[in-house]
Amino acid sequence: MKKQLQQVHPLAWTIIIGTMFGRLVTSMSIPFLSIYLTQVLGASSTQTGITVAVSSLVGVMASFYGGYISDVIGRKIVMLVSVFGWAMVFFGFSAAQHLWVFFLVNMLNGLCRSVFEPTSRALLSDLTRPENKLLVFNLRYAAINLGVVFGPIIGLQLGSAQSTFPFVIAGIVYIAYGAVLILQFRVHGSSMPASPVQVQAPKLREALAVTGRDRVFLPVLLGTVFCVLGYGHFSSTLAQYLAMNPQFENGGQLFSFMLSLNAVTVLVVQYPVVRTARNFPPIVPLILGNICVAMSMLLFGIASGVTILMISVVLFTIGEVLLFTMMDMLIDRIARPEWKGTYFGTMGFNNLGNVLAPVLGGLLLDEFGAGNGPAVFIPLALSTALGLPFLLTAHKRLTLRERQEGPALTAPGTHDN
């Protein structure tokens, strides 16, 4: 393990550490946005859901192009432009006073995130030896959750549910992140691998066709849309449900503790879960994760006390770990080297789930009220479970491909679509 850590590229460490601080500041602000909009601005649950969802909607439209353009013009330019743009977005949140302004700024939030995230993940893949990729992807995921352990608690102390001041801190941190990236690119840029696109830049239509023809990737993408749909309810529907439900006193505070428990649980279970899951066929962890998230939705709906809510968070988190720790490795495995950014970017289309989650949750809350948990969360659980048929199909197709192509498939990007 020590030898593997020493082999991690300095730029990769910059992304991992920057991710930790980035998630620290975003988790102390963004998750409380839905509570702020309903309780301070007086927006309805549906209006709040639409405002929250627009970030993911823009992300769905832009994430593919973000990954694609990084394949063409290089990771460095895309990352620097998007990280400084993201900083400006957070300052925009801090200055917003009207619902329509939050709507517009959140659109830009989705744009910056959907360009920066797939590009940074593709760069991590570029910089890392194949035998170390699982370690690096999981270090990044651990960094995300280490930030989220403390972010919500800090946000609670700063009054994130009642104030936009924490967004100022987020903007400052992202400016610092960008400055460090500039320095690291200058120092270590010469050791970066050359762009995988050397002779002719691929056409966007061709790139879409490549990923669309992949008989394993396509059902994985469709199945994870529903997985992300269930995952998206945690920070949108559940936050509003707890804040508005008279059964739970100080729902905003309870939600912040649940966010921190979620992150702590990830850090505790990630290693043993990943160590066990890597022995399974690669899509099986996604199937198990979908089941866990769907079951946790049911428990959230019937919970009448804090204990059941916390048990639900743990189950939800196990599902989250199964889904997201193995997903990057799966995509890295099935992507052609010259299309790696494109594949990671195309995977951003599963954020359709994050688009639908706050809207669907808001409509159910407006229709049935926060006092009727089962009527709200049973439909959410069933919609999450709709991903299972697609993931099972992908599992069967990948098993057949491995049987036909043999051991060569174990190396990323060696298959034919």
N, C-alpha and C positions, 0 to 999 in steps of 0.2 A: 504493500500500500504506500509506504513512504517513497519508494522508487517511482511509483506511478505519479504521486503528487509532485515530485521533483520534475517530472517530464511535462507537466502542464505548462503551456506557453504563457509568458507574462501577459499578453493581450487577453488570453482566455481568463486569467485570474482577474484582470481588470473588469471584464464583463461580469464575472461571477460576483465580485465584491460590489460592483456598481449596481447589479441587480438587487443585492441585499438591501443597500441603502435606498434604492429606488422604491422597492416594495415597502420598506419601512414608512416612507413618507406618503406613498399613495394609500396604504392601508389605514393611515390615520386620518384620511380625508375622503377619498372616493366612496368607501362602503357606507359612510354616513350621509351621502348626498340624498338618497331617497327619503331619509328621515327629515333632513333639513327642508327639502322641498314641500313635504306634507305638513310639517309642524310649524315651520317659520313662514314659508311663502303661502301656505294654505292651498296648495295644489291637491287635486283629487288623486286617488291611487292610479287611475288610468293615465292622467296627465303625467304623473311622476314616472310611470312605467314607460311611456313613450319617450320622455326626456332622457331617461337612463338608457333605453334601448337604442337610441340613435347612434350612440358611440359604437356599439357592436355592429349596427347596420352599415355604417361607413367602413368599419373594419373589414367586414365581409367583402365589400366592393373593392377595397384598396389593398388588402393583405396579399392577394395573389400578385398584384402588380409590384408591390414592394419587394417581394422575394425575387420576382422575375427581373426587375430593373437592377437589383444588386448583383445578379448573375452577369448582367451586361456591362454596367459601368463600374462595378466594384463595390465591396462592402463599406469601405472607408467613407466615401462621399455620402452614401445613403444614411449611414449611422450618424454622422456628425450633423447633417441637416435636420434629421428627424429628432435627435436628442435635444438640440437647442430649440427647435420648434415646440417640442413637448414642454420645455420649461416655460415658454411664453403662454402655453395653454393653461398651466396652473396659475399663473398670474392673472389670466383672464377669469378663471373661476373665482379668485379672491375678490375681484372687482365687480362681479355680476350681482345685480339686484333684482332682476326680473326673470321670469320663467323662460321667456324666449331667448334671453342672453345665455342662460344655462344650456338651453337646447343647442344653440350655435357653437358654444365653446366645447360642449361635449362631442359634437360632430368632429371638431378638430382634434380632440382627445383621441377619438377612435382612429383618425387618420394617422396621427403620429405613432400611436402604439402599434398599429397594424403594419407600418413600414419598418419600425425599429426592431420589433420582436423577432420576426422571421429572419431578418438580416443578421441580427446578433447570434441567433441559433445556428444559422448557416455558417457564420464565421467561426463559431466554436467547433463545428464539424470540420471545417477546413484546417484548423490549427491543431487538431488532435489526431493522434495515431488511432487506428481502428481498435486496438486492444484497450485503449483508455477511454473510449467514447462513452461507455455506460457510466464510468466514474464521473466524467466531466458533466454529462447531462444531469446526473443526480446531484452533483455539487451545486449546479445552478438551481435545481429544484429545492435543495436544502436551503440555499441562500434566500430564495423567495420566502420560504416559510420561517426562517430565522427573523427576517424583517417583519413578517406578519405577526410574530409572537408579541412584539413590543409595540408595533404601530397602532393597533386599535386602543390599547391602554393609554398610550400617549395622546391619541386623538380624543379619548374620553376626558382626559384631564384638561385638554385644550378647548373642550366644548365644541367638538366637530359637528355635533348634531344641531348646534345653535349658532355656529359662526363659520365663516369662510377663511378665517385667518390661517388655519393649517395649510391651505393651498399655497400661501406665500412661502412657507418653509419648503414645500415640495418643489416649487419653482427654483429656489436657491440651490437645493441639492442636485437637481438635474443640470443646472449650469455648471456646478462643480464636476459632475460626472462627465459632461462634455469636455471640459478643460483637461481632465485627466486622460480622456481618450485621445485628444489631440497630442498630448505629450507622449503617450505610449505609441501612437502611430508613427511619430517622428523617430522615436528611439528604436522601435522594433519593426517598423514597416518593411525594412529590407528582408526580414526573415519570414514575412508572410508569403503563403503560396500564391502563385500566379492565378489570375482569374481563370476559371475553368473554360470560359468562352474565349478562344484564341483567334479563330479564323473568321467566323461569321456569326454575328449576333442572331440568336434564334428569333423567329417571329412569334408574337404573342399568341396568335391563333394556333400556331404549331405547338407552342408550350401547353396551351389548354387541351389540345388534342392528345398530347402525350400522356398527361395525367388522366384525362377522361377515358382513354383506352385501357388503362391499367386495371385489369379485372380484379385485382386485390385491393388496390388503393381506393377505387371508387366506392365499394360498399363499406370500407373502413371509414371513409369520409362521411357517408350518409349516416352510418350508425353512430358516429361520434357527434353528429349534430344533435341527436336526442340525448346523448350523454351530457353534452354541454348545456342542453336545455335544462336538465335536472340540476346540474351544478350551478347554473346561473340563478336559480331561485334562492340560493343561500344568501347572497348579498343584495338581493332586490326584494323579492316577495317576503322572505322570512324576516328581513329587517323591518318592513312596514307592518307585518303581522304582529310582531312582538311589541312594536311601539304603540300600536292602536288597540291591542287586545287588553281589556280591563282585567283579565285574569292574571296578567303578569305585571307586577309593579316595577317601575323603572325599566321598561322594555329596552330602551336605548342602551342603558348600562349592561343589561343582561346580554344584549347582542354583541357588545364589545368583548365581553368575557368569552362568549361562544366563538368569536373570531380568533381570539388568542388560544383557546383550547384546541381549535381546529389546527392552528399552526404548530402548537406543542405536540399534538398527536402525530402530525406528519413527521416531525423530527424524531419521535420515539419509534414509530412503526415503519418508517421508510426503509431503513436498512434490512430488517428481517423480512418485510413484505417483498422488497425487490429481490433479495437473495433467494426467496422461495419462488417468486413469480418468474424469474429468468430461466427456471428449469421447465416451465410450461411452454407449449407452443405459443408463439408471440402474440396472438390475438386473444387467447384465453384470459389473460389479465384484464383486458378491456371488457370482456363479457362479464366477468366476476365484478368488476368495478361498476358496471351499469346496474347490476342487480343490487349491489350495496346502496348506491345512491337512490334508486327507486324505493327500496325498503326504508331508507332514512326519511324520505318524503312522507311516507305513511305514518311513521312515528312522530314526526313534527306535528302532523295534523291531529293526532289523538293525545298528545302530551298534555297533561294537566298540571305538571309541576316541573321544577328545575331539573330534577334527577333524570327524568325521561328525556328532556331536551338535551342534556349533556351526553347521555348514551347515544342519542340520535346523531349528535355531532361526531362522536367517535366512529360510528358506523359510516356516516357520510364521508369522513376523512379517509377511512380505509379504502372506500370506493374511489375517492379522489386520487389516492396514491397509486392504486392499481391502474387507473385510467391514464394519468399524466406522466408518471415516471417512465413508463415503458413506451409511450407514444412516440417520443423523439427518436428512440432507438429503432422502433419499427419503421418510421418514415425514412430514417437514414439508411436502413437496410434495403428497402425496396426502391429507393430513388437512384437514378443514374447519376454519376458524379457531376456531369455537366448540367444537370437539371436540379441540383440539390436545393438551391434557393427557391426554385420554382415549386418544388414539392412542398417545402416547408411553408411557402407562401400560400399555396393552394389549400393546405390544411387549415388555413385561417377561415376557409368557408364554413368550417364547423361552428364558427361563431354565429351562424344563423340561430343556433340554440340560445345564445346570449341575447339576440335580438328579440326572440319570441318570449323568453322567460319573463322579463319584467312586464311586458304587455299582457300576456296571458295571466300572470299572477295579479296584476292590477285589475283586470276585468273581473276575475273571480272574487277579489277582495271587495270591489264595488258592488258586485252582485249579491254575495252571501254575507259579507261583513267579517271583520276580524274575529268575531266571537264564535264563528262556525268553522273550526279548523278542519274537520273531515271533508266538508263540502269544498274547501279550498285545496287541500293537499292530496286527496285521493285522485282527482284528475291530473295533478302534477306528477304523481307517481306513475300513473298509467301512461302518460305521454313520454316519460323518461324510458319506460320499458319498451317502447316502440323501436328503440335502437337494437334490441336483441336479434331480430331476424336478419338485419343487415350484417351485424358482426358475425353471426353464425355462418352466413353465406361467405363472408370474407375468409373465415377460418377454413372452411371446406376448400375454397379455391386455392388458398396458400398451401394447404396440405397437399393438394393435387400437384401444384407447381413444384414443390420441393421434391415430390416423388418422381416427377418427370425430369427435373434438372439436376437433382442430386446435390452433393456438397457444395457446388459452386455458388449456390444461392446464399450461403452463409456469409459471403463477402458482399458488402453493400454495393448496390448498383450493377450487379453482374447479370441480372435477369433480363429477358426481353419482355416488353409489354405485349 
